[in-house]
Every structure is written in C-alpha cells, then in structure tokens.
Amino acid sequence: MKTRLRVLFVCALNQWRSPTAEALYRNHPSLEVRSAGVRRSAKRRLTLQDIQWADVVFVMDQEHKTFIREEFQGEKLPQITVLDIPGNLTYMNSELQRLLRLAIDPEIAILLGP
C-alpha cells in the first residue's frame, strides 16, 4: 500500500494563505496536509517536527523559504517550492483558492506521478 504524500503549506501568520491551502487539499486521497506560519505571532508556528514530517513544503513566497533554510540550518530539509501567492487575500477567498490551485495542482501531479 502506497503511503500518502505529506504536504506542508507555509505562510507568515498561518491565518489566510496556508490554512486555505490546507483546507483545499485536506480531502485529497493521496495527500496528508498541514499548515504553519513562520512568524512568532502565527496561529500555528512552524516547528522542526513539521519539517521532519513533510515530504514537500509549499511556501507562499521566497521570504518563507529563506526563513526555513536559516531557521533549520543543518537539518535535512524536504523539497521546498515557492508558490508566489500574494498576502492580501483572506481565508478561503475565491481568488486565493484559484491562485493556490493554479500553483499547487501541477506540482502535486508531478510529485504523485502517473
């Protein structure tokens, strides 16, 4: 039995972008998903355990990727993909959902393969 791909979505505050991505992919049969934020004031702050759990990390912008590389220096990091999703859209906003699907669906298809 093939295990599900563990996907971690990361944004700044774990308030709008990454929780929306988590909600969109929560019921995907081939994925196990989590979300977290990089800032101290994040609703759910990114931990080393999250990084160790993930097969792949999708970050909303380059700043988040840089943070992960600096914060977890010396750790074996999973693949980190920058989605370039703007931070001005609120949780479950239809435009945010559209942008996330456009960015994530092709990446997931590649990762899961045929």
Biopython code that builds the backbone (N, CA, C, O; Angstrom):
import numpy as np
from Bio.PDB.StructureBuilder import StructureBuilder

atoms = [
    (1, "MET", "N", (0.831, -1.188, 0.000)),
    (1, "MET", "CA", (0.000, 0.000, 0.000)),
    (1, "MET", "C", (0.875, 1.251, 0.000)),
    (1, "MET", "O", (1.779, 1.386, 0.825)),
    (2, "LYS", "N", (0.605, 2.146, -0.914)),
    (2, "LYS", "CA", (1.391, 3.370, -1.023)),
    (2, "LYS", "C", (0.939, 4.359, 0.054)),
    (2, "LYS", "O", (-0.255, 4.567, 0.269)),
    (3, "THR", "N", (1.923, 4.961, 0.721)),
    (3, "THR", "CA", (1.578, 5.951, 1.738)),
    (3, "THR", "C", (1.259, 7.284, 1.075)),
    (3, "THR", "O", (1.688, 7.555, -0.047)),
    (4, "ARG", "N", (0.518, 8.089, 1.768)),
    (4, "ARG", "CA", (0.142, 9.394, 1.226)),
    (4, "ARG", "C", (1.312, 10.363, 1.319)),
    (4, "ARG", "O", (2.131, 10.282, 2.235)),
    (5, "LEU", "N", (1.380, 11.278, 0.360)),
    (5, "LEU", "CA", (2.407, 12.313, 0.326)),
    (5, "LEU", "C", (2.104, 13.335, 1.409)),
    (5, "LEU", "O", (0.987, 13.847, 1.489)),
    (6, "ARG", "N", (3.084, 13.630, 2.233)),
    (6, "ARG", "CA", (2.908, 14.602, 3.318)),
    (6, "ARG", "C", (3.297, 15.993, 2.831)),
    (6, "ARG", "O", (4.453, 16.254, 2.497)),
    (7, "VAL", "N", (2.302, 16.878, 2.800)),
    (7, "VAL", "CA", (2.477, 18.220, 2.246)),
    (7, "VAL", "C", (2.278, 19.253, 3.357)),
    (7, "VAL", "O", (1.268, 19.251, 4.062)),
    (8, "LEU", "N", (3.265, 20.128, 3.488)),
    (8, "LEU", "CA", (3.205, 21.210, 4.469)),
    (8, "LEU", "C", (3.086, 22.535, 3.724)),
    (8, "LEU", "O", (3.909, 22.843, 2.861)),
    (9, "PHE", "N", (2.064, 23.317, 4.058)),
    (9, "PHE", "CA", (1.862, 24.647, 3.478)),
    (9, "PHE", "C", (2.304, 25.686, 4.498)),
    (9, "PHE", "O", (1.914, 25.627, 5.664)),
    (10, "VAL", "N", (3.123, 26.641, 4.054)),
    (10, "VAL", "CA", (3.678, 27.628, 4.979)),
    (10, "VAL", "C", (3.464, 29.045, 4.453)),
    (10, "VAL", "O", (3.709, 29.341, 3.284)),
    (11, "CYS", "N", (3.000, 29.908, 5.351)),
    (11, "CYS", "CA", (2.925, 31.343, 5.064)),
    (11, "CYS", "C", (3.455, 32.083, 6.294)),
    (11, "CYS", "O", (4.123, 31.480, 7.134)),
    (12, "ALA", "N", (3.169, 33.362, 6.407)),
    (12, "ALA", "CA", (3.708, 34.148, 7.511)),
    (12, "ALA", "C", (2.991, 33.883, 8.833)),
    (12, "ALA", "O", (3.621, 33.521, 9.826)),
    (13, "LEU", "N", (1.680, 34.063, 8.837)),
    (13, "LEU", "CA", (0.918, 34.014, 10.081)),
    (13, "LEU", "C", (0.020, 32.791, 10.239)),
    (13, "LEU", "O", (-0.646, 32.641, 11.264)),
    (14, "ASN", "N", (-0.003, 31.914, 9.233)),
    (14, "ASN", "CA", (-0.894, 30.761, 9.259)),
    (14, "ASN", "C", (-2.331, 31.223, 9.522)),
    (14, "ASN", "O", (-3.060, 30.645, 10.328)),
    (15, "GLN", "N", (-2.697, 32.271, 8.818)),
    (15, "GLN", "CA", (-4.008, 32.871, 9.016)),
    (15, "GLN", "C", (-4.872, 32.791, 7.757)),
    (15, "GLN", "O", (-6.059, 32.475, 7.845)),
    (16, "TRP", "N", (-4.294, 33.072, 6.592)),
    (16, "TRP", "CA", (-5.085, 33.146, 5.364)),
    (16, "TRP", "C", (-4.625, 32.155, 4.307)),
    (16, "TRP", "O", (-5.377, 31.263, 3.916)),
    (17, "ARG", "N", (-3.394, 32.311, 3.845)),
    (17, "ARG", "CA", (-2.938, 31.528, 2.698)),
    (17, "ARG", "C", (-2.729, 30.045, 3.006)),
    (17, "ARG", "O", (-3.346, 29.189, 2.371)),
    (18, "SER", "N", (-1.873, 29.739, 3.963)),
    (18, "SER", "CA", (-1.592, 28.317, 4.217)),
    (18, "SER", "C", (-2.798, 27.556, 4.771)),
    (18, "SER", "O", (-2.986, 26.398, 4.396)),
    (19, "PRO", "N", (-3.634, 28.151, 5.653)),
    (19, "PRO", "CA", (-4.829, 27.413, 6.067)),
    (19, "PRO", "C", (-5.821, 27.190, 4.921)),
    (19, "PRO", "O", (-6.519, 26.176, 4.894)),
    (20, "THR", "N", (-5.884, 28.132, 3.976)),
    (20, "THR", "CA", (-6.745, 27.935, 2.809)),
    (20, "THR", "C", (-6.234, 26.763, 1.982)),
    (20, "THR", "O", (-7.017, 25.916, 1.552)),
    (21, "ALA", "N", (-4.927, 26.711, 1.758)),
    (21, "ALA", "CA", (-4.346, 25.590, 1.005)),
    (21, "ALA", "C", (-4.605, 24.268, 1.735)),
    (21, "ALA", "O", (-4.961, 23.268, 1.111)),
    (22, "GLU", "N", (-4.425, 24.270, 3.039)),
    (22, "GLU", "CA", (-4.689, 23.054, 3.818)),
    (22, "GLU", "C", (-6.142, 22.617, 3.658)),
    (22, "GLU", "O", (-6.417, 21.431, 3.477)),
    (23, "ALA", "N", (-7.066, 23.559, 3.723)),
    (23, "ALA", "CA", (-8.493, 23.233, 3.574)),
    (23, "ALA", "C", (-8.801, 22.698, 2.176)),
    (23, "ALA", "O", (-9.592, 21.767, 2.027)),
    (24, "LEU", "N", (-8.179, 23.285, 1.156)),
    (24, "LEU", "CA", (-8.432, 22.857, -0.222)),
    (24, "LEU", "C", (-7.979, 21.423, -0.478)),
    (24, "LEU", "O", (-8.616, 20.701, -1.245)),
    (25, "TYR", "N", (-6.895, 21.008, 0.151)),
    (25, "TYR", "CA", (-6.308, 19.697, -0.138)),
    (25, "TYR", "C", (-6.532, 18.669, 0.982)),
    (25, "TYR", "O", (-6.042, 17.544, 0.894)),
    (26, "ARG", "N", (-7.253, 19.044, 2.007)),
    (26, "ARG", "CA", (-7.480, 18.179, 3.171)),
    (26, "ARG", "C", (-8.081, 16.823, 2.796)),
    (26, "ARG", "O", (-7.728, 15.808, 3.395)),
    (27, "ASN", "N", (-8.968, 16.795, 1.833)),
    (27, "ASN", "CA", (-9.649, 15.548, 1.475)),
    (27, "ASN", "C", (-9.071, 14.856, 0.241)),
    (27, "ASN", "O", (-9.680, 13.931, -0.295)),
    (28, "HIS", "N", (-7.920, 15.293, -0.201)),
    (28, "HIS", "CA", (-7.265, 14.656, -1.343)),
    (28, "HIS", "C", (-6.834, 13.248, -0.921)),
    (28, "HIS", "O", (-6.149, 13.096, 0.090)),
    (29, "PRO", "N", (-7.220, 12.227, -1.671)),
    (29, "PRO", "CA", (-6.948, 10.850, -1.245)),
    (29, "PRO", "C", (-5.470, 10.473, -1.186)),
    (29, "PRO", "O", (-5.104, 9.524, -0.492)),
    (30, "SER", "N", (-4.623, 11.198, -1.898)),
    (30, "SER", "CA", (-3.201, 10.842, -1.932)),
    (30, "SER", "C", (-2.327, 11.752, -1.076)),
    (30, "SER", "O", (-1.104, 11.612, -1.063)),
    (31, "LEU", "N", (-2.957, 12.685, -0.360)),
    (31, "LEU", "CA", (-2.189, 13.656, 0.417)),
    (31, "LEU", "C", (-2.574, 13.642, 1.887)),
    (31, "LEU", "O", (-3.714, 13.368, 2.261)),
    (32, "GLU", "N", (-1.570, 13.950, 2.702)),
    (32, "GLU", "CA", (-1.768, 14.266, 4.110)),
    (32, "GLU", "C", (-1.249, 15.691, 4.234)),
    (32, "GLU", "O", (-0.118, 15.956, 3.826)),
    (33, "VAL", "N", (-2.026, 16.613, 4.778)),
    (33, "VAL", "CA", (-1.638, 18.030, 4.751)),
    (33, "VAL", "C", (-1.642, 18.664, 6.138)),
    (33, "VAL", "O", (-2.382, 18.264, 7.036)),
    (34, "ARG", "N", (-0.776, 19.677, 6.269)),
    (34, "ARG", "CA", (-0.682, 20.529, 7.454)),
    (34, "ARG", "C", (-0.366, 21.939, 6.970)),
    (34, "ARG", "O", (0.041, 22.149, 5.828)),
    (35, "SER", "N", (-0.568, 22.906, 7.876)),
    (35, "SER", "CA", (-0.132, 24.265, 7.574)),
    (35, "SER", "C", (0.484, 24.885, 8.813)),
    (35, "SER", "O", (0.199, 24.487, 9.942)),
    (36, "ALA", "N", (1.340, 25.877, 8.571)),
    (36, "ALA", "CA", (2.022, 26.567, 9.667)),
    (36, "ALA", "C", (2.491, 27.930, 9.171)),
    (36, "ALA", "O", (2.498, 28.211, 7.973)),
    (37, "GLY", "N", (2.883, 28.765, 10.126)),
    (37, "GLY", "CA", (3.399, 30.090, 9.802)),
    (37, "GLY", "C", (4.796, 30.275, 10.355)),
    (37, "GLY", "O", (5.187, 29.609, 11.313)),
    (38, "VAL", "N", (5.549, 31.179, 9.752)),
    (38, "VAL", "CA", (6.936, 31.383, 10.163)),
    (38, "VAL", "C", (7.103, 32.460, 11.243)),
    (38, "VAL", "O", (8.125, 32.481, 11.929)),
    (39, "ARG", "N", (6.152, 33.324, 11.401)),
    (39, "ARG", "CA", (6.285, 34.412, 12.380)),
    (39, "ARG", "C", (5.955, 33.939, 13.787)),
    (39, "ARG", "O", (5.195, 32.991, 13.984)),
    (40, "ARG", "N", (6.545, 34.625, 14.758)),
    (40, "ARG", "CA", (6.292, 34.282, 16.169)),
    (40, "ARG", "C", (4.810, 34.377, 16.513)),
    (40, "ARG", "O", (4.315, 33.615, 17.344)),
    (41, "SER", "N", (4.105, 35.299, 15.884)),
    (41, "SER", "CA", (2.683, 35.511, 16.180)),
    (41, "SER", "C", (1.754, 34.639, 15.333)),
    (41, "SER", "O", (0.541, 34.851, 15.327)),
    (42, "ALA", "N", (2.309, 33.672, 14.627)),
    (42, "ALA", "CA", (1.491, 32.784, 13.787)),
    (42, "ALA", "C", (0.500, 32.000, 14.634)),
    (42, "ALA", "O", (0.779, 31.648, 15.780)),
    (43, "LYS", "N", (-0.665, 31.733, 14.047)),
    (43, "LYS", "CA", (-1.672, 30.927, 14.750)),
    (43, "LYS", "C", (-1.118, 29.553, 15.097)),
    (43, "LYS", "O", (-1.369, 29.028, 16.182)),
    (44, "ARG", "N", (-0.367, 28.978, 14.176)),
    (44, "ARG", "CA", (0.341, 27.713, 14.415)),
    (44, "ARG", "C", (1.739, 27.899, 13.854)),
    (44, "ARG", "O", (1.916, 27.976, 12.638)),
    (45, "ARG", "N", (2.724, 27.972, 14.724)),
    (45, "ARG", "CA", (4.098, 28.284, 14.323)),
    (45, "ARG", "C", (4.804, 27.034, 13.794)),
    (45, "ARG", "O", (4.650, 25.936, 14.328)),
    (46, "LEU", "N", (5.565, 27.231, 12.753)),
    (46, "LEU", "CA", (6.350, 26.171, 12.132)),
    (46, "LEU", "C", (7.366, 25.610, 13.124)),
    (46, "LEU", "O", (8.050, 26.364, 13.817)),
    (47, "THR", "N", (7.460, 24.278, 13.188)),
    (47, "THR", "CA", (8.399, 23.611, 14.093)),
    (47, "THR", "C", (9.317, 22.669, 13.315)),
    (47, "THR", "O", (9.068, 22.352, 12.152)),
    (48, "LEU", "N", (10.360, 22.240, 13.971)),
    (48, "LEU", "CA", (11.245, 21.240, 13.386)),
    (48, "LEU", "C", (10.473, 19.952, 13.109)),
    (48, "LEU", "O", (10.737, 19.276, 12.114)),
    (49, "GLN", "N", (9.529, 19.607, 13.972)),
    (49, "GLN", "CA", (8.730, 18.393, 13.771)),
    (49, "GLN", "C", (7.919, 18.486, 12.473)),
    (49, "GLN", "O", (7.752, 17.487, 11.774)),
    (50, "ASP", "N", (7.415, 19.684, 12.151)),
    (50, "ASP", "CA", (6.700, 19.866, 10.882)),
    (50, "ASP", "C", (7.630, 19.590, 9.703)),
    (50, "ASP", "O", (7.261, 18.889, 8.761)),
    (51, "ILE", "N", (8.831, 20.146, 9.764)),
    (51, "ILE", "CA", (9.816, 19.978, 8.689)),
    (51, "ILE", "C", (10.180, 18.499, 8.546)),
    (51, "ILE", "O", (10.262, 17.983, 7.431)),
    (52, "GLN", "N", (10.395, 17.831, 9.658)),
    (52, "GLN", "CA", (10.755, 16.408, 9.621)),
    (52, "GLN", "C", (9.603, 15.544, 9.127)),
    (52, "GLN", "O", (9.829, 14.499, 8.518)),
    (53, "TRP", "N", (8.380, 15.966, 9.382)),
    (53, "TRP", "CA", (7.183, 15.222, 8.957)),
    (53, "TRP", "C", (6.971, 15.307, 7.447)),
    (53, "TRP", "O", (6.547, 14.333, 6.826)),
    (54, "ALA", "N", (7.262, 16.466, 6.853)),
    (54, "ALA", "CA", (6.889, 16.767, 5.466)),
    (54, "ALA", "C", (7.764, 16.069, 4.427)),
    (54, "ALA", "O", (8.977, 15.932, 4.584)),
    (55, "ASP", "N", (7.091, 15.633, 3.355)),
    (55, "ASP", "CA", (7.797, 15.162, 2.160)),
    (55, "ASP", "C", (8.106, 16.340, 1.250)),
    (55, "ASP", "O", (9.114, 16.351, 0.543)),
    (56, "VAL", "N", (7.221, 17.332, 1.278)),
    (56, "VAL", "CA", (7.372, 18.521, 0.455)),
    (56, "VAL", "C", (6.760, 19.703, 1.200)),
    (56, "VAL", "O", (5.775, 19.554, 1.923)),
    (57, "VAL", "N", (7.359, 20.883, 1.014)),
    (57, "VAL", "CA", (6.857, 22.104, 1.635)),
    (57, "VAL", "C", (6.536, 23.101, 0.525)),
    (57, "VAL", "O", (7.363, 23.369, -0.346)),
    (58, "PHE", "N", (5.328, 23.640, 0.574)),
    (58, "PHE", "CA", (4.934, 24.706, -0.335)),
    (58, "PHE", "C", (4.871, 25.993, 0.480)),
    (58, "PHE", "O", (4.080, 26.111, 1.416)),
    (59, "VAL", "N", (5.716, 26.956, 0.111)),
    (59, "VAL", "CA", (5.729, 28.249, 0.784)),
    (59, "VAL", "C", (5.094, 29.289, -0.130)),
    (59, "VAL", "O", (5.154, 29.179, -1.355)),
    (60, "MET", "N", (4.493, 30.288, 0.475)),
    (60, "MET", "CA", (3.764, 31.280, -0.308)),
    (60, "MET", "C", (4.669, 32.299, -0.977)),
    (60, "MET", "O", (4.312, 32.847, -2.020)),
    (61, "ASP", "N", (5.842, 32.567, -0.394)),
    (61, "ASP", "CA", (6.787, 33.469, -1.058)),
    (61, "ASP", "C", (8.224, 33.134, -0.666)),
    (61, "ASP", "O", (8.468, 32.334, 0.237)),
    (62, "GLN", "N", (9.156, 33.756, -1.356)),
    (62, "GLN", "CA", (10.585, 33.468, -1.186)),
    (62, "GLN", "C", (11.045, 33.714, 0.251)),
    (62, "GLN", "O", (11.914, 33.000, 0.751)),
    (63, "GLU", "N", (10.478, 34.705, 0.909)),
    (63, "GLU", "CA", (10.846, 35.023, 2.293)),
    (63, "GLU", "C", (10.654, 33.810, 3.213)),
    (63, "GLU", "O", (11.458, 33.579, 4.116)),
    (64, "HIS", "N", (9.605, 33.052, 2.984)),
    (64, "HIS", "CA", (9.333, 31.883, 3.812)),
    (64, "HIS", "C", (10.361, 30.779, 3.571)),
    (64, "HIS", "O", (10.776, 30.098, 4.510)),
    (65, "LYS", "N", (10.765, 30.606, 2.335)),
    (65, "LYS", "CA", (11.791, 29.608, 2.012)),
    (65, "LYS", "C", (13.115, 29.984, 2.677)),
    (65, "LYS", "O", (13.802, 29.142, 3.254)),
    (66, "THR", "N", (13.453, 31.268, 2.581)),
    (66, "THR", "CA", (14.680, 31.761, 3.206)),
    (66, "THR", "C", (14.643, 31.532, 4.714)),
    (66, "THR", "O", (15.632, 31.094, 5.302)),
    (67, "PHE", "N", (13.507, 31.826, 5.337)),
    (67, "PHE", "CA", (13.355, 31.621, 6.775)),
    (67, "PHE", "C", (13.604, 30.156, 7.137)),
    (67, "PHE", "O", (14.348, 29.864, 8.072)),
    (68, "ILE", "N", (12.989, 29.250, 6.405)),
    (68, "ILE", "CA", (13.128, 27.820, 6.701)),
    (68, "ILE", "C", (14.586, 27.390, 6.593)),
    (68, "ILE", "O", (15.094, 26.679, 7.460)),
    (69, "ARG", "N", (15.253, 27.817, 5.535)),
    (69, "ARG", "CA", (16.664, 27.438, 5.348)),
    (69, "ARG", "C", (17.546, 27.975, 6.475)),
    (69, "ARG", "O", (18.464, 27.287, 6.920)),
    (70, "GLU", "N", (17.278, 29.193, 6.939)),
    (70, "GLU", "CA", (18.077, 29.789, 8.011)),
    (70, "GLU", "C", (17.720, 29.196, 9.374)),
    (70, "GLU", "O", (18.608, 28.874, 10.163)),
    (71, "GLU", "N", (16.433, 29.053, 9.646)),
    (71, "GLU", "CA", (15.955, 28.567, 10.948)),
    (71, "GLU", "C", (16.349, 27.106, 11.189)),
    (71, "GLU", "O", (16.623, 26.712, 12.323)),
    (72, "PHE", "N", (16.375, 26.317, 10.132)),
    (72, "PHE", "CA", (16.627, 24.884, 10.280)),
    (72, "PHE", "C", (17.929, 24.474, 9.583)),
    (72, "PHE", "O", (18.022, 23.398, 8.992)),
    (73, "GLN", "N", (18.924, 25.351, 9.665)),
    (73, "GLN", "CA", (20.253, 25.061, 9.117)),
    (73, "GLN", "C", (20.783, 23.767, 9.714)),
    (73, "GLN", "O", (20.643, 23.522, 10.912)),
    (74, "GLY", "N", (21.377, 22.963, 8.890)),
    (74, "GLY", "CA", (21.958, 21.719, 9.369)),
    (74, "GLY", "C", (20.975, 20.559, 9.386)),
    (74, "GLY", "O", (21.377, 19.406, 9.542)),
    (75, "GLU", "N", (19.693, 20.855, 9.227)),
    (75, "GLU", "CA", (18.678, 19.799, 9.177)),
    (75, "GLU", "C", (18.490, 19.345, 7.735)),
    (75, "GLU", "O", (18.706, 20.115, 6.799)),
    (76, "LYS", "N", (18.090, 18.100, 7.568)),
    (76, "LYS", "CA", (17.742, 17.611, 6.231)),
    (76, "LYS", "C", (16.375, 18.184, 5.889)),
    (76, "LYS", "O", (15.377, 17.858, 6.531)),
    (77, "LEU", "N", (16.338, 19.035, 4.881)),
    (77, "LEU", "CA", (15.096, 19.701, 4.507)),
    (77, "LEU", "C", (14.421, 18.981, 3.345)),
    (77, "LEU", "O", (15.091, 18.494, 2.434)),
    (78, "PRO", "N", (13.095, 18.917, 3.383)),
    (78, "PRO", "CA", (12.374, 18.375, 2.231)),
    (78, "PRO", "C", (12.426, 19.372, 1.075)),
    (78, "PRO", "O", (12.917, 20.490, 1.233)),
    (79, "GLN", "N", (11.931, 18.971, -0.057)),
    (79, "GLN", "CA", (11.807, 19.881, -1.198)),
    (79, "GLN", "C", (10.945, 21.067, -0.776)),
    (79, "GLN", "O", (9.891, 20.888, -0.166)),
    (80, "ILE", "N", (11.397, 22.285, -1.104)),
    (80, "ILE", "CA", (10.635, 23.496, -0.786)),
    (80, "ILE", "C", (10.334, 24.208, -2.095)),
    (80, "ILE", "O", (11.246, 24.560, -2.843)),
    (81, "THR", "N", (9.053, 24.417, -2.368)),
    (81, "THR", "CA", (8.612, 25.073, -3.592)),
    (81, "THR", "C", (7.943, 26.397, -3.243)),
    (81, "THR", "O", (7.049, 26.455, -2.399)),
    (82, "VAL", "N", (8.396, 27.462, -3.910)),
    (82, "VAL", "CA", (7.818, 28.796, -3.711)),
    (82, "VAL", "C", (6.647, 28.966, -4.679)),
    (82, "VAL", "O", (6.800, 28.788, -5.888)),
    (83, "LEU", "N", (5.468, 29.313, -4.134)),
    (83, "LEU", "CA", (4.258, 29.448, -4.951)),
    (83, "LEU", "C", (3.998, 30.869, -5.452)),
    (83, "LEU", "O", (3.233, 31.052, -6.398)),
    (84, "ASP", "N", (4.618, 31.871, -4.838)),
    (84, "ASP", "CA", (4.397, 33.283, -5.209)),
    (84, "ASP", "C", (2.923, 33.676, -5.117)),
    (84, "ASP", "O", (2.343, 34.180, -6.079)),
    (85, "ILE", "N", (2.328, 33.441, -3.952)),
    (85, "ILE", "CA", (0.929, 33.786, -3.704)),
    (85, "ILE", "C", (0.890, 35.069, -2.876)),
    (85, "ILE", "O", (1.479, 35.114, -1.795)),
    (86, "PRO", "N", (0.210, 36.112, -3.355)),
    (86, "PRO", "CA", (0.177, 37.393, -2.618)),
    (86, "PRO", "C", (-0.528, 37.257, -1.267)),
    (86, "PRO", "O", (-1.414, 36.419, -1.097)),
    (87, "GLY", "N", (-0.122, 38.094, -0.315)),
    (87, "GLY", "CA", (-0.640, 38.023, 1.041)),
    (87, "GLY", "C", (-1.834, 38.908, 1.326)),
    (87, "GLY", "O", (-2.193, 39.104, 2.487)),
    (88, "ASN", "N", (-2.456, 39.445, 0.294)),
    (88, "ASN", "CA", (-3.554, 40.393, 0.513)),
    (88, "ASN", "C", (-4.943, 39.775, 0.349)),
    (88, "ASN", "O", (-5.937, 40.498, 0.283)),
    (89, "LEU", "N", (-5.018, 38.448, 0.282)),
    (89, "LEU", "CA", (-6.304, 37.766, 0.109)),
    (89, "LEU", "C", (-6.647, 37.005, 1.383)),
    (89, "LEU", "O", (-5.780, 36.359, 1.972)),
    (90, "THR", "N", (-7.888, 37.076, 1.808)),
    (90, "THR", "CA", (-8.296, 36.487, 3.073)),
    (90, "THR", "C", (-8.637, 35.004, 2.946)),
    (90, "THR", "O", (-8.744, 34.461, 1.847)),
    (91, "TYR", "N", (-8.802, 34.371, 4.100)),
    (91, "TYR", "CA", (-9.063, 32.939, 4.191)),
    (91, "TYR", "C", (-10.245, 32.530, 3.308)),
    (91, "TYR", "O", (-11.329, 33.106, 3.392)),
    (92, "MET", "N", (-10.015, 31.537, 2.473)),
    (92, "MET", "CA", (-10.996, 30.929, 1.568)),
    (92, "MET", "C", (-11.564, 31.900, 0.523)),
    (92, "MET", "O", (-12.586, 31.610, -0.100)),
    (93, "ASN", "N", (-10.910, 33.040, 0.331)),
    (93, "ASN", "CA", (-11.292, 33.974, -0.725)),
    (93, "ASN", "C", (-11.232, 33.229, -2.065)),
    (93, "ASN", "O", (-10.299, 32.459, -2.295)),
    (94, "SER", "N", (-12.201, 33.444, -2.940)),
    (94, "SER", "CA", (-12.268, 32.688, -4.196)),
    (94, "SER", "C", (-11.034, 32.917, -5.075)),
    (94, "SER", "O", (-10.567, 31.985, -5.730)),
    (95, "GLU", "N", (-10.509, 34.127, -5.099)),
    (95, "GLU", "CA", (-9.299, 34.403, -5.888)),
    (95, "GLU", "C", (-8.094, 33.690, -5.272)),
    (95, "GLU", "O", (-7.250, 33.162, -5.996)),
    (96, "LEU", "N", (-8.011, 33.673, -3.967)),
    (96, "LEU", "CA", (-6.929, 32.950, -3.295)),
    (96, "LEU", "C", (-7.017, 31.459, -3.625)),
    (96, "LEU", "O", (-6.003, 30.831, -3.929)),
    (97, "GLN", "N", (-8.205, 30.900, -3.569)),
    (97, "GLN", "CA", (-8.374, 29.488, -3.922)),
    (97, "GLN", "C", (-7.936, 29.221, -5.358)),
    (97, "GLN", "O", (-7.257, 28.230, -5.628)),
    (98, "ARG", "N", (-8.320, 30.093, -6.271)),
    (98, "ARG", "CA", (-7.961, 29.927, -7.684)),
    (98, "ARG", "C", (-6.436, 29.957, -7.859)),
    (98, "ARG", "O", (-5.867, 29.100, -8.536)),
    (99, "LEU", "N", (-5.787, 30.944, -7.246)),
    (99, "LEU", "CA", (-4.334, 31.075, -7.362)),
    (99, "LEU", "C", (-3.604, 29.880, -6.746)),
    (99, "LEU", "O", (-2.621, 29.387, -7.300)),
    (100, "LEU", "N", (-4.092, 29.427, -5.607)),
    (100, "LEU", "CA", (-3.469, 28.263, -4.972)),
    (100, "LEU", "C", (-3.601, 27.026, -5.850)),
    (100, "LEU", "O", (-2.622, 26.306, -6.047)),
    (101, "ARG", "N", (-4.778, 26.771, -6.374)),
    (101, "ARG", "CA", (-4.978, 25.599, -7.243)),
    (101, "ARG", "C", (-4.101, 25.677, -8.498)),
    (101, "ARG", "O", (-3.512, 24.681, -8.917)),
    (102, "LEU", "N", (-4.021, 26.872, -9.089)),
    (102, "LEU", "CA", (-3.180, 27.043, -10.284)),
    (102, "LEU", "C", (-1.715, 26.740, -9.985)),
    (102, "LEU", "O", (-1.013, 26.171, -10.821)),
    (103, "ALA", "N", (-1.261, 27.115, -8.810)),
    (103, "ALA", "CA", (0.137, 26.912, -8.446)),
    (103, "ALA", "C", (0.414, 25.495, -7.937)),
    (103, "ALA", "O", (1.459, 24.917, -8.234)),
    (104, "ILE", "N", (-0.525, 24.943, -7.173)),
    (104, "ILE", "CA", (-0.277, 23.670, -6.486)),
    (104, "ILE", "C", (-0.638, 22.445, -7.316)),
    (104, "ILE", "O", (0.103, 21.463, -7.306)),
    (105, "ASP", "N", (-1.755, 22.477, -8.033)),
    (105, "ASP", "CA", (-2.204, 21.286, -8.774)),
    (105, "ASP", "C", (-1.128, 20.696, -9.684)),
    (105, "ASP", "O", (-0.919, 19.483, -9.661)),
    (106, "PRO", "N", (-0.437, 21.517, -10.489)),
    (106, "PRO", "CA", (0.596, 20.931, -11.366)),
    (106, "PRO", "C", (1.757, 20.319, -10.579)),
    (106, "PRO", "O", (2.315, 19.296, -10.977)),
    (107, "GLU", "N", (2.112, 20.948, -9.470)),
    (107, "GLU", "CA", (3.208, 20.433, -8.632)),
    (107, "GLU", "C", (2.826, 19.093, -8.024)),
    (107, "GLU", "O", (3.633, 18.164, -8.007)),
    (108, "ILE", "N", (1.616, 18.991, -7.533)),
    (108, "ILE", "CA", (1.128, 17.741, -6.932)),
    (108, "ILE", "C", (1.091, 16.642, -7.996)),
    (108, "ILE", "O", (1.475, 15.504, -7.729)),
    (109, "ALA", "N", (0.632, 16.982, -9.190)),
    (109, "ALA", "CA", (0.575, 15.990, -10.282)),
    (109, "ALA", "C", (1.964, 15.433, -10.571)),
    (109, "ALA", "O", (2.116, 14.229, -10.779)),
    (110, "ILE", "N", (2.968, 16.286, -10.586)),
    (110, "ILE", "CA", (4.353, 15.846, -10.840)),
    (110, "ILE", "C", (4.832, 14.954, -9.704)),
    (110, "ILE", "O", (5.424, 13.901, -9.941)),
    (111, "LEU", "N", (4.574, 15.378, -8.470)),
    (111, "LEU", "CA", (5.042, 14.629, -7.318)),
    (111, "LEU", "C", (4.396, 13.255, -7.192)),
    (111, "LEU", "O", (5.044, 12.287, -6.794)),
    (112, "LEU", "N", (3.110, 13.180, -7.537)),
    (112, "LEU", "CA", (2.406, 11.896, -7.418)),
    (112, "LEU", "C", (2.671, 10.983, -8.592)),
    (112, "LEU", "O", (2.551, 9.763, -8.478)),
    (113, "GLY", "N", (3.035, 11.579, -9.741)),
    (113, "GLY", "CA", (3.348, 10.789, -10.911)),
    (113, "GLY", "C", (2.124, 10.106, -11.515)),
    (113, "GLY", "O", (0.989, 10.353, -11.105)),
    (114, "PRO", "N", (2.380, 9.241, -12.499)),
    (114, "PRO", "CA", (1.265, 8.568, -13.202)),
    (114, "PRO", "C", (0.515, 7.574, -12.324)),
    (114, "PRO", "O", (-0.438, 6.942, -12.781)),
]
sb = StructureBuilder()
sb.init_structure("model")
sb.init_model(0)
sb.init_chain("A")
sb.init_seg("    ")
for serial, (resi, resn, name, xyz) in enumerate(atoms, 1):
    if name == "N":
        sb.init_residue(resn, " ", resi, " ")
    sb.init_atom(name, np.array(xyz, "f"), 0.0, 1.0, " ", f" {name:<3s}", serial, name[0])
structure = sb.get_structure()
